[in-house]
């Protein structure tokens, strides 16, 4: 036992060394980005793809970061926001008079930004009595009222209240009266619906909320290993390439159009950094705080129960238009 203890006692510190160097690399790469060559939105359809360093460093992503008043950092959550706005822009949906529907929105800034551009949105979250709400509320990822979703830096309160509405919706049972929208979206929500199949079913069901020709944009957790096991039937599930390809085949057979698939995981430094536990709320959280690691905890990939995970985004145009 003494020999085993000597072997294991420094594992957490080894993890912290890996994390510290990865976070420092992310910060240095962001600080040394060359000036953008475009200062406005670009008519680029990013395709259905994985989060990559190249995307975050691109002019189109950096433009949307500035629009959201967020610094350019190599973090997959920022990529989800900028991908979503780029896909909505490319489909003509960031324009006065457009109407969108967001699922599992929590505290994300998307609705506030859309409101600032005169785009109406209905944002949704689970009913407060739902059993899954407790975890989201404790992590500040759940919004019970419209007021809590307002981001004052992006839009004044009066305009936000005028352009945005809020209601409680179970993503596994979308009400029939939610229909006729120009677009719908979800950011890292559908992997929490209970199973891989329920997540896929939600994507398909979300199209029923759209008018013909409308656009759906969804992001989710993705296991980059196309073979072998993954996590299913759990609080957070991990999709794989085969699940997405099967869904696309089904959607296209129904007459819908899916932006071209790209499963390239990237080959740049931040694409190859896989963040590992401990996380901020673990026993070494106070150590991470003392070492100023929490503020710079940026990553594009991470280990979830030993699986290498990143974000995947899919853009779908509803058929019939």
C-alpha positions, 0 to 999 in steps of 0.5 A, a space after each residue: 500500500 505504501 508503494 501504491 500511495 507513492 505512485 498515486 499521491 501526485 496524480 492530481 498535481 500532474 493533472 494540474 500541471 497539464 491543465 495549467 499549461 493547456 490554459 496558458 497556451 489557450 490564453 497566449 494563442 488568443 492574445 497573439 491572434 493577428 488583426 481580423 481582416 473583416 470587420 463585419 458579418 460574412 456570408 459563410 455557411 459553416 456546415 455541420 461540424 465540430 468545434 475547432 481552433 481554426 473556427 474561433 480564430 476566424 474572422 466570422 467567429 471573432 465578429 460575433 464575439 465582438 457583437 456579444 461583447 465577449 473576449 475571444 477565448 479558446 473555449 467551446 462555449 464561445 464557439 457554440 454561440 458564434 457558430 449559432 449566430 453565423 448559421 442564423 446570419 447565413 440563413 437570413 434570420 438576423 433581421 428585423 421581423 424574424 421570429 425564433 424559438 430557443 430551447 433550454 436557453 438558461 442564461 445564454 446571451 442569444 435572446 438579448 442579442 437577437 432582441 437588439 437586432 429587432 428579432 423576436 424570440 420565445 425562450 424556453 426552459 423546463 417547468 420549475 417542478 421538473 426533476 431535472 431542474 434542481 441541478 441546472 438551478 444550482 449551477 445557474 444554468 436555469 432561468 425561471 423568469 424572463 427577467 433573469 434572461 436579460 443581458 443589459 450589456 446587449 439590449 435595454 430592458 424595454 426592448 428586451 421585454 418587447 421582443 422576447 417572451 418566456 415559457 416552460 417547455 419539456 424538450 421531450 414533449 414540445 407543445 403543438 402550439 409552438 409552430 410557424 417560427 423562422 428558426 429554432 435553436 438549442 445550445 448544449 441542451 439536447 444531450 440532457 434529455 435522457 438518452 441518445 435516441 431522445 436527443 435525436 428525436 428532439 432534433 427531428 421534432 424541433 423542425 415541426 416548430 418551423 415554417 417551411 424553409 425555416 432553420 434549426 441550429 443545435 449544438 451538443 456534446 460529441 464523443 470524437 471516437 467514432 468506434 466503441 462505447 459511448 455514454 447513453 441513457 444517462 444525465 448527459 449522453 455523448 453522440 457519435 458520428 454514426 448517430 449524426 449520420 443516421 439522423 441526417 439520412 432520416 431527415 434528408 429522406 423527409 425532404 429536409 436539407 442538412 448543412 454538409 457534415 464535417 467531422 474533422 476534429 482539427 489539428 492545431 494546438 488547442 484541438 489537441 489539448 484534452 482538458 481533464 479533471 479535477 474541475 473547479 468544484 473538486 477538492 483541488 478547486 481551492 488550489 486552482 483558485 490560488 493558482 489563478 487557473 479558474 479564470 483561464 480555464 479554456 478548452 475545446 476538448 475535455 475528458 468525460 468519464 475517459 471519453 474525448 468530448 467536444 461540441 458538435 453543431 448541426 444546421 437544418 433547413 426544413 423542407 417544403 419551402 
